[in-house]
Amino acid sequence: MKFVDEAIITVQAGNGGHGCLSFRREKFVPRGGPDGGDGGKGGDVIFEAASGLNTLADFRFTRKFRADSGQSGAGRNRSGAGGKSRTVRVPTGTLIFSADTDELLIDLKHDGQSFTVAAGGRGGVGNARFKSSVNQAPRRTIPGQDGDRLSLRLELQVLADVGLLGLPNAGKSTLLKAVSAATPKIADYPFTTLYPQLGVVDIGPSASFVVADIPGLIEGAASGAGLGVQFLRHLRRTRLLLHLADISTWASEPPVVAVKAIEKELHEFDSELSGRQRWLVFSKADCLDETEALTLCDEIRGSLNWDAPWFLVSGVSGQGCRTLCNAIWHWLEDQDD
């Protein structure tokens, strides 16, 4: 299924049923009087977060969602039935905006969380409600109200503890496959990752975290170049960023240049995101002698004035992966304390 993280839809809550104008007319009943019942309330449109969904692809085909209207009242003081509400299930992590004002209505970031985005119209009032000592035969009723009608923009931001970023072919997908059960596409050409991939890293009993891999960034991404910028929003929910730098001899860019290029794109896209906790991960360590690799890492860190944590790993051989995952878990635990 194609990954879709944005959709424009229309929702229509049910209209309220009309109040009834009726008078009691029965044989052998000398005094009739008004007996028009009230109309039923219109159904609501409710959005509910579901962890079993991971894309908004279904909204490419169904773009209008409508709840049932309430039934009108009837004679003998019979009230109309309320309209059935419509529940729309969306992936956990979906933000719902008004398409007209771009106002954020709700962030459904918890599984099972629900929100009434369009309220059904109130039911009308029958003439029986207006009977009084001075008005024994009221002919007044109140019609049902219209339900809310809204145009909405849905935006999915995947939920992950850790986000991977780097240039295309920096080794992000290989690392994700090495540390989790995820099966991302891996090849020796750029942009093999076309949409975000999630993987659960299992450290031990009751110890795990979620990693998100997004398409590689290139220079000018913040201005629309390449694929990664349209998925950078998915990193906004992460607590920790792993910045991968390829240290192999066939890297597309020297590691220092690659790191600075990504830093520049992050800052231009979202200054808050660029200031998030970020660790430097030197990838493809299996391509160099260990001593040579460590020496190169020291040179790169010196050029970048890097004082945050750093790691040397290989997604192919598994070198350094367990150390990295354990460090991430302990850091996440410390943040929760």
C-alpha positions in Angstrom: 0.0 0.0 0.0 1.3 3.5 -0.9 2.3 5.6 2.1 0.1 8.7 2.3 0.5 11.2 5.1 -1.8 14.0 4.0 -5.5 14.1 2.9 -8.2 16.7 2.4 -11.7 15.5 3.4 -15.2 16.8 4.1 -17.3 15.8 7.0 -21.1 16.4 7.5 -22.8 15.8 10.8 -26.4 14.8 10.8 -29.2 17.3 10.9 -31.6 17.4 13.7 -35.1 16.1 13.1 -38.0 18.6 13.0 -40.5 19.1 15.7 -44.0 17.8 14.9 -47.2 19.9 14.7 -50.0 17.6 15.7 -53.3 17.6 17.8 -54.8 14.7 19.5 -58.0 13.6 17.8 -59.5 10.4 19.2 -63.1 9.2 19.4 -64.6 9.6 22.8 -61.8 11.9 23.9 -63.5 15.3 24.4 -60.3 17.2 25.1 -57.6 16.7 22.6 -54.8 19.2 22.6 -51.4 19.4 21.1 -49.3 16.2 21.0 -46.5 16.9 18.5 -43.2 15.2 19.6 -39.7 16.5 19.4 -37.2 15.7 16.7 -34.1 13.5 17.3 -30.6 14.9 17.5 -28.4 14.5 14.4 -25.4 12.1 14.6 -21.9 13.4 15.3 -18.7 12.7 13.2 -16.1 11.3 15.5 -12.4 10.6 14.8 -10.7 7.9 16.6 -7.0 7.0 16.7 -6.1 3.4 15.9 -2.6 2.0 16.3 -3.3 -0.7 13.7 -3.4 1.9 10.9 -0.2 3.5 9.6 -1.2 5.5 6.5 -3.9 7.8 5.3 -4.2 6.0 2.0 -7.8 5.1 2.5 -8.7 8.8 2.3 -7.6 9.0 -1.3 -10.8 7.1 -2.3 -13.3 8.2 0.3 -13.3 11.9 0.9 -16.8 12.6 2.3 -18.0 11.3 5.6 -21.6 11.9 6.8 -23.5 11.0 9.9 -27.2 10.1 9.9 -29.8 12.8 10.5 -32.3 12.6 13.4 -35.9 11.6 12.6 -38.7 14.1 12.9 -41.1 13.9 15.8 -44.6 12.5 15.5 -48.0 12.7 17.0 -49.0 11.2 20.3 -45.9 12.9 21.8 -43.5 10.5 20.0 -40.0 11.8 19.7 -37.9 11.1 16.7 -34.9 8.8 16.9 -31.5 10.3 17.1 -29.2 9.9 14.1 -26.4 7.4 14.2 -22.9 8.9 14.6 -20.1 8.2 12.2 -16.8 7.1 13.6 -13.8 7.6 11.3 -10.6 5.6 12.3 -7.3 7.3 11.6 -3.7 6.3 12.4 -2.4 7.2 15.8 -0.4 10.4 15.3 -2.9 12.1 13.0 -3.3 15.9 13.3 -6.7 17.3 12.2 -6.7 20.9 10.9 -9.5 23.1 9.6 -8.8 23.3 5.8 -10.2 26.8 5.7 -8.3 28.4 8.6 -5.5 25.9 9.1 -6.3 25.8 12.8 -5.3 22.7 14.6 -8.4 21.0 16.0 -6.9 18.0 17.6 -3.8 15.9 17.8 -4.7 12.2 18.1 -1.4 11.0 19.5 -2.8 8.3 21.8 -4.2 4.9 20.7 -8.0 4.9 21.2 -8.2 8.7 21.7 -11.4 10.1 20.1 -12.7 13.6 19.3 -16.0 14.9 18.0 -15.0 17.0 15.1 -18.5 17.8 13.8 -21.5 18.0 16.1 -24.9 16.8 15.0 -27.7 19.4 14.9 -30.1 19.7 17.8 -33.5 18.1 17.4 -36.5 20.4 16.9 -39.3 21.0 19.3 -42.9 19.8 18.8 -46.0 21.9 19.5 -46.8 19.9 22.7 -44.0 21.8 24.4 -45.7 25.2 23.9 -49.0 24.4 25.5 -49.8 26.7 28.4 -52.8 28.0 30.3 -53.2 30.9 27.9 -52.4 28.9 24.7 -54.3 25.6 24.7 -53.8 24.9 21.0 -50.3 26.1 20.0 -49.3 25.8 16.4 -45.7 26.7 17.0 -42.8 24.2 16.4 -39.1 24.6 16.1 -37.3 22.9 13.2 -34.2 20.8 13.7 -30.8 22.5 13.4 -28.3 21.7 10.7 -25.3 19.6 11.6 -21.8 21.0 11.3 -20.1 20.7 7.9 -16.4 21.1 7.8 -13.5 20.7 5.3 -10.6 19.1 7.1 -6.9 18.5 6.4 -5.4 15.4 7.9 -1.7 15.2 8.5 0.0 12.1 9.8 3.2 12.4 11.9 4.5 9.0 12.7 5.2 8.3 16.4 8.8 7.2 17.2 11.3 7.7 20.0 14.3 8.0 17.7 14.6 9.4 14.2 17.3 8.6 11.6 18.6 11.3 9.3 21.4 11.7 6.8 22.2 11.9 3.1 20.9 9.2 0.8 22.9 6.0 1.1 24.2 7.0 4.5 23.3 3.6 5.9 20.0 4.4 7.7 18.0 1.6 6.3 20.8 -0.9 6.9 21.0 0.2 10.5 17.3 0.0 11.0 17.2 -3.5 9.6 20.2 -4.5 11.8 18.6 -3.3 15.1 14.9 -4.1 14.5 12.6 -6.5 12.7 11.8 -3.9 10.1 12.6 -4.9 6.4 13.3 -1.7 4.6 14.5 -1.8 1.0 18.2 -1.7 0.7 20.2 -1.0 -2.5 23.4 0.6 -3.7 21.6 3.6 -5.3 20.1 6.7 -3.6 16.5 7.2 -2.5 15.8 3.5 -1.9 13.7 4.7 1.1 10.7 6.5 -0.4 8.6 6.9 2.7 9.1 6.7 6.5 9.9 3.2 7.9 9.3 2.2 11.5 11.1 -0.4 13.5 10.8 -1.6 17.1 14.2 -2.2 18.8 13.8 -4.8 21.5 16.4 -4.4 24.3 15.0 -6.9 26.7 11.9 -7.7 28.8 9.7 -4.5 28.9 12.5 -2.6 27.2 12.0 -1.4 23.7 11.8 1.8 21.6 10.6 2.8 18.1 13.0 4.1 15.4 11.8 6.0 12.3 13.9 6.1 9.1 12.9 8.9 6.7 14.1 9.3 3.0 17.6 10.8 2.7 18.0 14.5 2.5 20.0 16.4 -0.1 21.2 20.0 -0.3 18.2 22.3 -0.9 15.8 19.9 0.8 14.2 22.7 2.9 13.4 24.4 -0.4 11.8 21.4 -1.9 14.6 19.5 -3.4 14.6 15.7 -3.2 12.2 13.6 -1.2 13.2 14.0 2.5 11.7 17.4 3.2 8.1 16.3 2.8 8.8 13.7 5.5 10.8 15.8 7.9 7.6 16.6 9.8 7.7 13.0 11.1 10.9 13.8 13.0 9.0 16.4 15.1 7.6 13.8 17.4 10.9 12.0 18.0 12.9 12.7 21.2 16.3 11.8 19.9 17.9 12.2 16.4 20.6 9.9 15.1 22.6 11.7 12.5 24.3 9.1 10.3 27.5 10.0 8.4 29.0 7.6 5.9 32.8 7.1 6.5 33.4 4.6 3.7 35.8 5.5 0.8 32.9 5.6 -1.6 30.7 8.1 0.4 28.9 10.6 -1.8 30.2 13.5 0.3 33.1 13.9 2.8 31.6 13.2 6.3 32.2 16.8 7.5 30.5 18.3 4.4 27.6 15.8 4.7 27.0 16.6 8.4 27.0 20.3 7.8 24.7 20.0 4.9 22.1 18.2 6.9 22.4 20.7 9.8 21.8 23.5 7.4 18.6 21.9 6.0 17.3 21.1 9.5 17.7 24.7 10.6 16.0 26.1 7.6 13.1 23.6 7.9 12.5 23.9 11.6 14.8 25.7 14.1 13.3 23.8 17.0 14.0 20.5 15.3 17.6 21.5 14.6 18.1 22.2 18.3 16.9 18.7 19.4 19.2 16.2 21.0 21.2 14.7 18.2 23.9 12.0 18.3 26.5 11.5 15.6 26.7 7.9 14.2 29.5 7.0 11.9 28.2 4.3 9.6 29.8 1.6 7.4 32.6 1.0 9.9 33.2 -2.4 8.3 34.7 -0.7 5.2 37.7 0.5 7.1 40.3 -0.9 9.5 39.3 -0.3 13.1 42.3 1.9 13.9 41.8 3.9 10.7 38.1 4.3 11.4 38.6 5.6 14.9 41.3 8.0 13.7 39.0 9.3 11.0 36.1 9.8 13.5 38.4 11.8 15.8 39.3 14.1 12.9 35.7 14.6 11.9 34.6 15.4 15.4 37.4 17.9 15.7 36.5 19.6 12.5 32.8 19.8 13.7 33.6 20.7 17.3 31.3 17.8 18.2 30.8 17.4 21.9 27.6 15.4 21.9 27.7 11.5 22.1 29.0 9.7 19.0 29.1 6.1 17.9 30.9 4.0 15.3 28.7 1.3 13.8 28.2 -1.1 10.9 24.7 -2.3 10.0 26.3 -5.1 8.0 28.6 -6.6 10.6 26.6 -5.4 13.6 29.6 -3.6 15.0 28.6 -1.1 17.7 24.9 -1.6 17.2 24.2 -3.1 20.6 26.2 -0.4 22.3 24.3 2.2 20.4 20.9 0.7 21.3 21.7 0.3 24.9 22.8 3.9 25.1 19.6 5.1 23.5 17.5 3.0 25.9 19.3 4.4 29.0 19.0 8.0 27.6 15.2 7.6 27.0 14.8 6.1 30.5 16.6 9.1 32.0 14.3 11.5 30.1 11.2 9.7 31.6 12.5 10.1 35.2 
